Amino acid sequence: MACFFVAGVFFLQGAAQAQVTGARLEGLVTDETKAVTPGAAVTITNVETGISRNASTNEQGRYVFADLPPARYDLSASLPGFKTTRRQGITLTVGSTVAVNLTLSVGEVTEQVTVTGEAPLVETRSGAVAGVVEEKAIRELPLNGRSFTNLMQLEPGVMISRAGSKAELSGLGDKMSLGGARPHQMSFLLDGADMMGKDNTNPAGASGVMLGVDTIQEFRVSTSAFSAEFGRNLGGVVSAVTKSGTNDFHGTVYAFHRNDNLDARNFFDIPRKPEFKRNQLGFTFGGPVARNRTFFFGSYEGLRERLGITRADSVPNAEARQGRLPNRTVQVGANMRPYLDIYPLPNGPDLGGGVGRYFWAGSNNTNQNDFLVRLDHQLSNNDSLTGRVFFDDGQKTTPTSLGLLKTLNDSRIQSYVVNHKRIFGSSVVNDFRVAFNRFNLILDDGIPEEMNRLEFIPGRGYGRLEPRGFSTISTGSTNPRFWTQNMYEYIDDVAWARGSHTLKFGGIAKRIQFNGFSAARFRGEYQFQGLAEFLTGQAQQFEVANVFAGTRGMRQWMFGMYFQDDLRPTSRLTLNLGVRYEFVTSPNEVTGRISNLRQQLDSGVIVGNPFFQNPSLKNFAPRVGFAYDLTGDGKTSVRGGFGVYMDQLLPIYYRDNVFRVLPFQQRFFVTPQDLPNIPFPNAGGLFLNQPPALRDPNVQLDLANWDPHQPYAMQFNLTAQRQVLPDLSVMVGYMGSQTRNNSRNVNWNSSFPTAIIDGQKCWSVAGSPPSQCFTGRASPRRNPNFAAVLQRQMDSNANYNSLQVQVKKRYSRRLDFNVVYQWARTMDEISGISGSTDFSNITSFSMDPEDRSRDYGRAAFDIRHYLTMNGTYEIPDGGLAGVARQVLGGWKLSSLFNYSSGEPFTVINGFDRAGNNTRIFGFQERPDLAPGRSNNPTLGSPDRWYDPTAFQLQPPGFLGNLGRNTLQGPNVFAMDLAVLKNFSLTEAKRLEFRWELFNLFNRANFGDPDFAVFLSATSINPSAGRITTTRTSSRQMQFALKFIF
């Protein structure tokens, strides 16, 4: 396979630059009569580096410069008998195609006509929906955490899911949906190198942000119908480029500071604000090694944060500790007393049901360091070489479980890129790139010695105590663990301008190594249905892992090749025609420590490679787009596009289950149906001495689908854009997608239904009197050789439809702004890939594995209304001079505003009412909707966001009739403001003072309510509908000084 790719690259050598990191400039050169001028000499010069490139117009008078680094350029054209025409001030951005036409006047070639003008505002060359966040916005807008990825939402088709989980299991960065896709289906490129880690989400370090904002020159966000040069995932693409050195030495030295004395109180802070200190220090420095030839750029940024947090949890009250509950009295088990004593007494209001509110404060301690070094060298007029190294090291300690435990996170991101560019003649550019990326994560728990004495499994430390109805005290579900992903990339791309065609074609080979150790519930986990069951020691479920070989080394290749033709059949019309072929190999484990079930009813797993069959060998993905210059003056365009995009089955799809396979790891899973009285706290002794086996009725399996379908999306859009003023444009458009074969988490080893009654499945529940449905004992599982079997079925569908509106003003008259409004509707059958850790508002499991339609509803990240506004305004100085100008001049305001309507959520039962044994990791069974009640009974208070009485338990043995994600959570309204003051020191040096306010109006943007309504057949969750967190911080202030030279 590797030989096949190498041969393909050799064949393609000399043909295609994917504009992942570069830009394209093209246009016509005509005389004053509009006649074309073949053979005109055209030169483009990078203003900052002095490096030039030459081309000549073809027989149609057309010139093309492909793969130009994003920068400011001067363009000139000359022809004997005509004056030389020069166009200044052309700014090219990453991934853009800019059209600049030149007119030659009759005269001597030594005469010169100079025109100043920026690139056009209206896109007339591509049918894709895409936009660039430029350096000015990155540098001047208020960024909470100084993470430039927050600015992705400034472009159409991008929404931040506030319910997206920021956890080590699912990625610490913001979860963003691009073009209606799941957050993990996006791609992020830095200098053309893949930056996606094992989570395949917005890349971030230990702090949850991607530092190094001062190193980023700009980035492009593509959300619909983009060209065939992009692959790997079916969602949008973010392509960022780092700064490079120039002919002048330039740089920054900066310090940003926050502390709690400057901040407002959070809605849930009691009795006072927790301590908070945050310092970010760093520098950038770049310049020439040899003028017009060799340049360097380097940076460092360090973060030190001690973030105080306040949490509102629920704990048993004094009466409950004596066994006195509101509706009955129980005997507190002697074996439960040491664990009950871990819980502190309430220090807040009583919540009913034997529990009260407990407020506690802790501190998230984070250290993070970013380093970057880049070198650019012009080998000759036709050859250039770029090398870039990036490191991110981070450590984070997070208090959990009432402040009694800590999560320890140690991470490192490394990225290396070497890029060689070769120009052949005036029309062909070849770009060869080699990249290496490593993502390393180590997770464990900080457990006090006194709690380790209460361990469930000797020698493993304290485990997981998971009662329903009040707060849990648990270590990480899969700790201790480590993950390391190495990615090697070999990329060759070529651009070739030929007549009215701009051809691009190329190939990629990507080698992925995924190594790690993980053991789910290694320290043991007990679940209890409610407070009474906890007090009496009646466990609802026990899980523990018996590990014989816990480490894995997965290996996989990805290969891709594409062809793209941007054709200009007329001066007004551009057609974007492309196709991509991309496939992966089936992942193999280096020592064969892998197994799977080939058929669901097999009596045992089959050990050995491959892990699953390969669905990707027919992955041909066509892309079609058009752009029509409606008026011929570049001020009005109608654009559209359609494309097919594949989601490759890479480590995100198997990163967990490779560790949980027989016979190398036994994950024992027992419920009262298996063992009526589960021993506490030593149930692990029943299982841990068992030898390795290929089957066990008490072992839960976590498997990949042996014969998966290929996930893919069909993206389409139609937009219109108009330049209404010299510096103002408006875009209105429709954007949509249809996704097929998305992953769906199911427990297919649920129980057989015993009857169909009135069209509804019914399962027998143990202990129920005999009837048409009930047999007197629980319905048996489909495969009696195993307990629950979690599998990612590749069969779910999703659809996305949206209205996109953008109003954008380029900087002029001291003002620029950008407004994006989205009305969107995203519907699916399941929204996450990791089950219980993708989103805080849902559990990503199917309620009925055999009936996807019961789960069709709003996606977890479905935000119907999403509005972002940003802008900067330079306050006039009134022509002041001297000291007055230093004090009163140089002031600037910048702001960033976001409104998003609430995301949906689902109310659930906290136990298996249906008796179908589908429950796994979390609870996905929904109750009935009470007759005559709304399925979105919003009350709107954090004390009770929704009315739990709108729901009722369904009859035993049946699934509830409530739909999925019918309720809507709180909206988000946030405005950030920055006040900037520049002090001019010399012509090239200045000092910038910044005062930034995040959540300016101190609005409490509430988090998700507790969505478990029923804990058992006789008890209602006293916390149902209560909100105890906010999605954003309270108002926080940040002060900074930056020396710029």
N, C-alpha and C positions, 0 to 999 in steps of 0.2 A: 504493500500500500504506500509506504514511504517512497519507494522507487517511482510509483505512478505519479505521485505529486511532484517529485523532483523533475521528472520528464516534462510534466505540464508547465512547470515554472520556466524550464529552459525554452520550451516552445513559445511561451508568452513573453519572454525577455525582449524588450524593445517595444512592448505595447501596453500600458494603461495605468494611469495614476488615479486611484480612488482618492477623491478629495476629502479624506478623513481629516487631514491637518492643514491642507492648503486651500487656495482659492483660485478661481479662474477669471481672467479678464479677456473679453472679446469685443469685437465691434467691426464697423465698416469705416473705411477711409474713402471719402468721395471728394470731388472738386465742387466748386460753387454751383455748377449746373446739376448736381446730384449724380453725376456719372461716376462709376466706380474707378478706382485707380490701382490696377494690379501692379505688383512690384514695388510698392512704397515701402521704405525702410521704417520699421516701428521699433522704438526702444522704450523699455520700462526700467525705471531706476528706483530702488528702495531708498527713500530719503534718509533713513537712519543708519544704514550700513554702507550706502554708496554702491552696492552691487547691482549690476545692470544685466538685462537679457535683451536679446535682439530677435526680431522676427521680420518677415516680409508678408505683405498682403498677397492672397492668391488671386486667381483669375476673376473671382467674384468681389475682389476688394476687401476680403475678410481677413482679419488677423485673430490669433488666439494665443494667449499665454496661459498655460496650465500649471497647476501645482505651485502657485506663488505663496510664499509665507505670508500670513496675515500681517499687514503693515500699511504705512502711508507710502504712496508712490507718485512719481511724476511720469507722464507718458508723452512721447513725442513721435511725430511722423514726418517724413521728408521724401521728396521725389524731385528729380531735376526738372526745372521749369516752374516749381512751386515754392512758396515760402515754407519754412519749417513751422509746423504747428505743435505747440506744447500745451498739455493739459496738466495742471497741478492740483494737489489736494485730493487725490483719489485714495480712499480708505477701503481696503479689502479685508473682509472678515472671514473667519474659518468656515470652509464649506460653501462659500458663496460663489455664484456666477454673476458677474457684473458686466453690463453692456455699456461701453463708452464709444460713441461714434466721433470721428474727427473729420473736419473739413479743411481741405488744402486750398489756399488762395494763390493765384498766379503771381509769380515774382521770383526773385533769386532765392536759391536754397539757403543762402547765408542769412537771409532775413528771417525773422522769427515772430510768430503770433502766439502770445501766451494767454490762455484761458484758465481761470480758476473755478473749480466746481467739484462738489462731492459726488459720490456714487448715487445712482437713482434710488428713490424711496420705494418704488414699486417693483415687485418681482415679475419679470417677463420671460424667464428662461426655464422655470421648473414648475411642475405640477405638485410638488411636495408641499406639505404644511411644515414649515420650519422657521426658526428665528434665531438670531444671535444676541446673546447678552454680552455687551461690549465692556471694555476695560473701564470706561467712565462709570457705568452703573456698578460694576464690581467694586470700584475704588470708593465711590461716594455714598452709596446707599447704606442705611443702618442694617447691619447683619448681626443678629443675635447669635453669639458664638463664633462670629467671623467665619462662617461656613458658606462659601460661594454657591454651594449646591442649593441653598434655599432660594436662590434667584431663578432656578429653573421654572418656577411657577409664573414668571413674568411672560412666558410664551404660551400661545394657544395650545390647548390639548393637554396641559399639565395640571394635575391636582395633587395637593398633599393630603394624604389620608391621615387625619389626626387620630383615628382609631388604630392605625397601623402600629403594631407592637415594636417598641425599641428595646429588644432583648437580645442577649447573646445568641440565642437559638435562631433568631430570625433576622439578625442584623441590627446594629445600633443606630443607623442613620434614619432620617425621615423616610417614610414609605410614600413613594410617589407613583401615581398612575399616569402613564404616558399613552395618550390615544385610547383610553378605556381598557388597557391591559392591566393584568395583575402587577403589583409593584415588583415582583421578582422576575418579570418578563422584559425588563428594560436592559439596555446595554450602556456602558460608560467607558469611554476611551480617553486616555490621557496621552497626548502626542502620538496618537494612533495605536497605543498599546491597550489591550483589554485590562480593565481595572476591577472586573467583577470577581468577588471572592466566592466562597462556598455558598453564601446566602443569595448571591446574585441580586442584591439590592443596592440602592444608593450607597457607594463606598463611604466608610467612616471609620475613624479610629476609636479608641477607648472612650473618648468623651461624647461620642455620638455625632461628631461633626468631622468634616474633612478640612483640616487646617491648610495654610499656605495660600490664603486668598491673594496675598501680594505677589505670588509667583505666577498667577494665572493671567494670561493676556486677554483671553475671551473664551467663550464656549458656545457651541451651536446645539440647539435642541430640535430634533426632527421627530414629529409625532404622527405623520400619516403619509403613505405612498412615497416614501423616499427611495432612492435609487438602489440598483442591484449590488452596489459595492458593499452594502451593509447586510449582515446576517447574524447568525447565532441565536437571536431571540425574536419573538414575534411582536414585541412592544417597541417603544420609541428608542432613539439613540441620542446620547449626549456625547459630544466630541469636544474636549477641552484642549487648549494648547498653552504651553508654558511660555514665559517671556524668554527672550534671548538678549545677548549683549548687543551693543551698537558701537558706532565710532566715538561716542562720548561715554565717559564714566558716569553712571547714574546709580541711584539706590535710595534706600530708605532705612531709617532706624526708628522703631516705634515701641510704645508701651501702652497697653490698655488695662484699665483697672475698674473693678466693681467691688462693692461690699454692701452688707445688709443695712448699714446706716443710711444709705442713699435710697433704699427701696421701700415700697409700700408693703403692707402685710398681705399675705395670701388669704383667701377666703377661709381656709381651714387652719390657719396659724392660730394656736392658742398655747399658753396665754400671751406669748410674745413671738416675734419673728426669730427663726433659727439663725445661727451664724452663717455668714456667706462671704467668701472672699474668692476673687478670681483675678488672676493676672496673666496677661498674654504679652510676651516680649519677643522681639525678633528684629531681623534686618534682611535686606536684599542688597546685592551689589553686583553690577555688571559693567562691562566695557570691552574695549578692544585689547586683544593680545597683539594683533598686527592690523592696522587700519585697513578697511575695505577687504579684509581677508579672514581674520580669525577673531572670534568673540567668545566671551565667557559670561555666565550668569550664575549666581548662587544665592541661597536663602536659608534662613533658619527661623523657626517659630516654636516657642515653647509655651505650654499652657500649664498653669498650676491653679487648681480649683478645689476649694473646700465649700461644697454646696450644702448648706443646711436644708433639711427637708422636714416637713410636718406631715404626719399621716394620721388618719382617723380610721381606726379599726374597731372591731367588736370582740368582746371577751365575756366569759361567763361571769355573772354577778355573784355577790356573796351568798344569796339564797340558793342559787344553782349549785354552788360548791358544796352545799349541804344536802343536795338531792331534791330540794324543794323547787319544783317547776310550777308555772302558773296553772297548769291543768292536771298535774299529778305529782306524786312524790316517788322518787326512785332511790335505789340503794347504790351509792357511789362505790364502784369496785375498788378493792384495795390495790389491784394492779394498775388502776388508772390514776390513783392519787398523786404519784410523783409527776405524772405528765400534766395533770390538772394544775398542779402547783407551779408549773412553768408560767402559766398565764398570770399576768398582773391583774389586779382588781380594776374595774372601770374608774375613770376619772372624769367622765362626761355623763350625758343624760342616759337614762334607761331606755332601751329600745324595745322592750317587751320580749316575751319568749325566753326569759332567763338570761339575756345578754344585755350589756351596756356598752356605751361608746368609750373607747380608750384612745386618747391622743398621745402621740409620742413624737419625738424629734430625733433626727440623726444627721449624719453628714456623709454625702457622696464625695469621696476624695479621689481626685483625678490628676494624674501627671501625663502629659503628652508632649512629644517632641517630633518636629518635622524638619527634614533636611532635603535640600535639592541642589544639584549641581548640573549645569548644562554647558556644553561646548559646541560651537558652530564653526566650521572651517570650510572655506572655499578652496578646494583643491586646484581647480582651474576654472576657466570661463564656463565649462560645461559640467563640472563635477563639484558636488558639495557633500559634506559629511557632518552629521549631528549625533552627539551622544548625550544622554540624560540619565541621571541617577536620582531616585527618590526613596526616602526612608520615612516611615512613621512608626514610632515606638510609643506605646501607651500602657499605663497601669491604672486600674480603677478598683476602688473598694466601695461596695454598696451595702448599706444596712438593710436587712429584710426581717420578716417575721417578728414584728413588734419591737424591732431593734435588737433582738437577741442573737441573730446570726448575721453573717456577712457573705456577700458574693465577691470573689477575687477574680479579676480579669487582667490578663497579661497578653497584649497583642502586639504584633509587628506586621507592617506592610512594607514590602520592598518592590521596586519597579525599576527596570533597566531597559533602555531603548538605544539602539544604534541604527542610524538611518543614512543610507547612501542614495544620492540622487544624481542621475545622469541625463543630460540633454543631448538628443541626437538631432542635428540640424536645427531647424526652426520650428518643427511641428511635433516632435515626439519627446516625451519625458518618461523616464523609467525611475521608479522609486522602489528600493529594496529595504526592508526593515526587519530587524531581528529584535525580539523583546523577551524579557523574562520577568515574571511577576510571582511573588510569594506572599501568601496570606497565612499567618500563624496565629493561633488563638489557644490559650491555656486557661481553663476555668476550674475553680475549686471553691470550697466554702471555708469561711472562718468560723470555727465552732468552739465555743468555750469548753474547757475541760469538764466542768460540771454537767454540761449537756451531753458530752460524749459518754458519760456514765450511763445515760439512758438509751444507748444504741440498741437497735433491733437485731443487728447482725454483729457478733463478736469481732472486734478488730477493725470494723469499717467506719465507725463513728456514727453520730446521731443521724437519723434518716428523715423521713417525711411523715408528718402528722396532718392529715387532710380531712377535718370535719366540715360538714355543710352547716350553714346558718351562722357561723362566726369564723373568726380569722384562723388561718392555718399557721403552723410553725414547721417549716420545711426547708431542708437543704435543696440544692439544685436537683432537678429530676434526673439528670444524666451526669452529674458530677461524681467524681473528678473525670475530666476529659481534656483531650487536646485534639486540634485539627490543624493540619498543614496542607495547603494546596499550592503546588508549583505548576506554573503554566509557561510553556515555551512556545513562542510564535515565530513563524517564518512567513513573511508576506512580500509578495511582489506585485506591483501595480504599474500600469502604463496608461498614459494619455496620448492620443494621436489625433491631431487636427488634420482633416482631409476634406477639402471642398466645403460643403455645407454640413459635414458630419464632424462631431467631436466624439471620437471613440474612446471608450475606457474598458479595459479588461484586465483581469489579474487573478491571483490565487493566494490561498492561505493554507498553511498546515499548522495545527495547534496540538501540542502534546500536553496532556493534563495528568498530573500525579496528585492523588488525594490520599493522604496518610492520616491516621488518627487512632484514638482510643475513646470509646464511649460505652457505657454500660447503663442502660435505663434502669432506674430504681435500684442501683447498686447497693445503697444503704438500707433499702426496704421502705415501703410506703403502706401505711394504713389509711383507709378512707372510712368515714363514719357518716351515716345518713343524716344525723342531726345531733343536737345537744344531749338528748336523753340517751341515745345509743352510745355517744361518746362516754358519758358518765358511767354507764353500766358495762362498757367494754364490748359492745356488740358491733364488731367491725362489719362494714358493708363490703369491703374488698381488701385484699392484701396482695402486693406485688413485690417481687425481689428478683434480682438477676444473679445467676450462677455463671461465672465467667471462667471458661477454660482457655480461651485465646481471644483477648480483647482488642488487639491491634489489627488494623487493616491497611493494606497498600493497594489502592485502586489505580488502574492505568487505563487511559483512553486517548484516542486521537480524534481530531476533527479536521476535515478537509473541505475547502470551498473554492469555487471558481465562478466568475461572473463575466458577463458581457453587457456593456451599456453603450447606447448610441443616442446622443443628444443631437437631433436632426433639425435643421432649419430649412424646411421646404419653401418658406417665403420669409420676407423680412419681418413679418409680424408673428409668425407661428413657429413655436418650438415643440417638437415631439420628443418625449423621453421614453425610450424603448430599451428594456433590459430584461435579462433573465439570470437567475442565480441557481447554481446546483451546489448543494452542501449536504454533507452526511457525516455521521460519527461512527466510530467502531463501538461494539458492545463492550462495556467496561469489564475488565478482568482484574482479579485479585492476584498479587504477585506470588503468593504461596498457596493459592487455591482455597483459601478460607472463606468460601462463599457457598450458598445453597439457595434453592428455591423450590417451590411446588410447581411442577409443570402443568398439572391439572388440579382443580380445586379439591377433588375428592381423593387425591393420592394418599396412601397410608403413611408416607414419610417423605421428607425432603430429599432432593437429589443434590449431592455435594459436588462442587467444581464449577469451573468457568464454562460458558459465559453466565453472567448474572441474569440477563434477559436477552430475548431476541431483538434484532436490529430492525426498527421500522423506517429508517431514514434513507434507504438506498434509492428511493424514487423521489427524492426531494427537489423537484424542479419548481422554481418559484418565479413566475413571470411578473414584470413590473411595467406599467404603462402610465404615462402622464402627458399632459399638454399644457402649454401656456400661450395665450393669445393676447397680443398687444392690440387692444380694441380700437384705439384711436391713432395708433402709429407714432405717437410722441413719447411713449414710455410712461405715460401717466395713468393709464387704465388697463387693467389686465383681468382676464377671466382664466382661471386655472382649474385643473382637476387631475385626479390620478386614481389608479387602482393597482393593488399589488398583493401578492401572496407572500406570507412571512412565516417561517418555521421556528418552532421552539425546540431546540435540540435537547436531548435527554442527557444532560451533563450532571455533575455531582449534586446540584440542588435537588434533583429528583431521587437520589439514592443515598445522600450523605448520612442519613440516620439508620435506615434499615440494613445497611451492610454490616453493622455491628451487632445486629439482633437476630442472628440466624443460627439455627441448629446445625451441627452439634457444638458449635464453638461458644455459644452463649445460650443459656436457658433462662428465659424470662418467665418465671412462675407467676401465675395469675389465678387467684382463687376467690370465690364468692360463697355466700351461704348456700347457694344451690349446689355447689361442689362439696362444701364442708359446713354444715349448719352452725357450728360454733368454732369460729376462727380464733386460735389462741392469740392472746396479746400479753406481752410484747414479743413473743419468741416463736411466731409462726414460721420464721425462716428455717428453724431447725427441722421442719418437716420435709424440706426440699433440698437443702444445700449439699447433702451428702450423696445425692443421686449421681450416677455416672452419666457421661455424655450419651445422647440418644438422638435418633432421627425423628422421633415422635414422642409426644407426651400430652395427655389430655389436660394437664394443668399448665402447659407452656403456651404463652402468647407469642404469636409470630408477627413479625413486621417485615413485609415482603415487597419487592418490586413486582409489577405486573409482568409475568413471564412473556406474554405476547402483546406488547402495548401497541396502540395506535399512535400515529405521529401527530402531535399537537401543531396546529397551524391557525393563522388568522388571515382573513381577507379584509384589507383596509381600503377605504375609498373616501374621496372628498371632492367637493366642488366649491370654489371660493371666487370672490370678486374683490379686487383691490383698486383704490383710486387715490391719487395724490390730489387732495382738495386745496392745499396751499403749498407754497414752495417748500415748506418744512413739515408738512402734516399729511399723513396718509390714514386711510380707513380701510379695514378689511372685514368682510362679512362672509361667512361660509358655513357649509355643512360638512361634518366629519363623522364617519361611522366605521364600524368594523363588525365582522362576524367571526367568532372564534370557535373552532371545532377541536374535539379530543383533548380538552384541558384535563388536568389531573383531578381526580375526585377521591377523597379519603373515605374508604368504606371498611366496615368489618363484615366481610362476606360470610364469615363463619358464625352467623347469627342462627337463631332457631328457625325451624320450619314452622310456618303457620299451621294450625290444626284445623282451621275452617275459614271459609269466606262467608260472612254474614252481611247481608244488605250491601254487597259490593266491597266490604271492608275486611282486610285481613284480621284474623284473631289468633292470639297465641295462648297456650295454656299456662297459667300462673300457678306455681306450687302452692298447695294448701287451699286452693279454691274448690268449692263443691262441684261435682261433675255436672256438665251441661254440654250443649252443642259444641262449645269451644273448649271447656276445661276438662282435662282428663284426670285431674287429681295430682298430677305431677308436672314439673316444668317441661316445656317443649324442648326436645333435644337439639343440639347443634347439628349443622349440616355434615360436618366432618368430625366424628367423635375422637379422632386422634389428636386434636389440638383444642386449646381454648380459643380465645379471640384471635382472629387473623386480620391484621391491618394491612390494607393494600391500597396503592394509588392506582385506581382504575383510570385509564386514559379514554374517557368517553363523555365528558361533560361539555356543555355548550355555553356560550355567552354572546351577548350582543350589546353594542354601544352605538348610541345616536346622540349627536350634539349640534348645537348652534354655537358658532365661534364668532366673536366680535372683538376687533382690536383697533384702537385709535392710538397712533404713535406720532409724537412730535420730536423731530430731531433738534438737537441743541441749537438754539439761535435766540437772540434777544434775551440772553441770560436764563432761558427756561428750556427744559425738556421734560417730557412726561410720556408715560405708556399706560394704557388702560386695556385690560383684557377681561371680557365677560364670557362665561360659559354657562349655557343651559345644557345639561347632559342627563342621560338616562342609561345606566349600566345595569343590565339584568344577567343573572347567571344561575347556575344550579349549585355552585359551591365557589368560594372566593379565595381560599388559601391552599397552600401546599403542605404546611407543617402541622396541620391539625389545630392544636390549642394555642399556638404561640404566634400565629400570623397577625391576628387582630384582637383587640381587647373587647370588641363588641359582639363577637360570635364565637362558636366552636365550629371549625371547618370539617365536619363529618356529616355524611348523609344519614338522614333519619331512617330511611328505608333503602338498603343497598340495591334492591331490585327495581325501585321506582324513582327515577331521577325527577320526575315531574312534581313530586311532592315538595321538592326543595327549590323549585324555580321561583325566583323573587329578586328583590333588589340586591345587588352586590354589596359586600361589606364596605366598599369604598365608593358607593354610589352617592355622589353629592350633586343634587339637582341644580343648585345655583352656586357659582364660584366666581368671585370678583376680586381682581388684584389691580391696584393702582400704585404707581411709583413715579417719582419725579424729583427734580432738583431745581432750585431757583437761586441765582446769584444776586444778592441784594446790591442795588446800585450804590456807588460811593459818592455820587453827586459831584464828581470832579475834584474831590479833596486832594490835598497834597501834604507832604511832610508828616508831622506827628499825627495830625488829624486823620490822615489817610491810614496810617498804621493802626490807629485805634478803631476808627469807624468804618474803614474799608475792608474788603476781603472776606465779608461774611457770606455764608451760603447755607441754605436749608435743603434737606433732602428727607424724603419720607417713603415709607412702604406700608401699604394698607392691604388687608385681606379680609374678605367676608366669605364664609362658606356655610351653607345650610347644613343641618344636622345629618349625620350618617345613621343608617338604619341599625336596628338590633333585634334580637329574637328573645322572647321569654321562653323559659324551659322548665321542665321538671327536673328536680335534683335526684331522681331515682328512676329505676326501670319499671314504669307503670305498665308498659305493654308486655313485659316479660319476653321480649324477643332477643335479648342478649346482644344488642348492637352497641351498647355503651362501651367506649374505649377512650382512655385519656380524659375525656370530658363528657358532658351530657348534651345530647343533641335531640332528645325527645321533647316534643312540644305538647302543651295541654290543649284542651278545647277552648274555643271562644264562647263565653257565656251568651245565651240568646239575647239578641237585641243590643249588644254592646259593640263599640267600635274596636277594630283591631289595632288602633293606635290611640289608646285612652290616655293622652298626655295631660298631666296635671301641671307640670312645668316648674316644680319646686325641687331643689336639691334634697329636701327631706323626703320627698315622694314624687319622683319624676313622672311616674305613670301609676295608674290605679290597678293594683293587683286583683281587685274583685271583678275586673272585666274578664277574668279567665277562670276556668273550672277544670277539675281533673276529669279526664275522659274515663269511660268505664274500664275496669281492669282487663288487660289482654288486648287492648286496642291502641292505635296511635291517635294522637290528638288531631283535630281538624284545623288548628291555627296554622296560617301560612308562615313561611320563613321571612324574617326581616320585615315585618309589617310595622314595627314601631320605629319612631325617629328620635334620635338623641338631640342634645343641645347644639345650637349653632356656634360658630366662632366668629368673633369680631375683634380684630387686632390691628392696631396702628403703631408703627414705630417711627420715631422722628430723630433726625440728627441735625445738630447745629455745628457748623464748621467755621473756623476762623483761620485764615492764612496770613502769616506774617512774612513779608518779603525780606530776606536777609541780603541777598545779592540777586543778580539777574538769573542765576541758575540754582539758587538755594532758597528754601523757604521752610518755615515751621508751621505745621498744621495742628490746631487744637480742635478736638472733637468732644462734643457733649451729646450722648445718645440716650434716648429714652425708649425702652421696649415696653409694649402694652401701655401706651401713653395714657389712656383713659382708665387704666387699672380695672378693666372689666374682668369679672370672674367667668372665664370660659370653661364651663363644667365638663367633666369627663363622663364616662359611661356609668349608668346606674347598675346596680346589682340586678341581673336579669333572671335569676333563679326564683321562681314563685313558690313551688311546692317542694318541700324536703322529703315528705313521705305522704302516705295516704291520709294521715291524720294531722299533719303539721304544715303550717305556712311559714315561709322564710320571713322572719321579722325585719330583715334588711332589704326585702324586695323593693326595688324602685329607688333606693337611697343612693346618692352620689357622695363620694368621699374624696374625690380628687379633681384637679383642674387640668385642662389640656395645655394651657400656657401658664407662664409664671405671672406673678403680680407685676406691677410696674417696677422695672429695674432701670437704674441709671448706670451709664458707663462713661468714664472720662479717659481721654487718650491724648498723647502727644506724638507727633510723627515728624521727623526731620527728613526732608525730601531734597535730594540733590541730583 
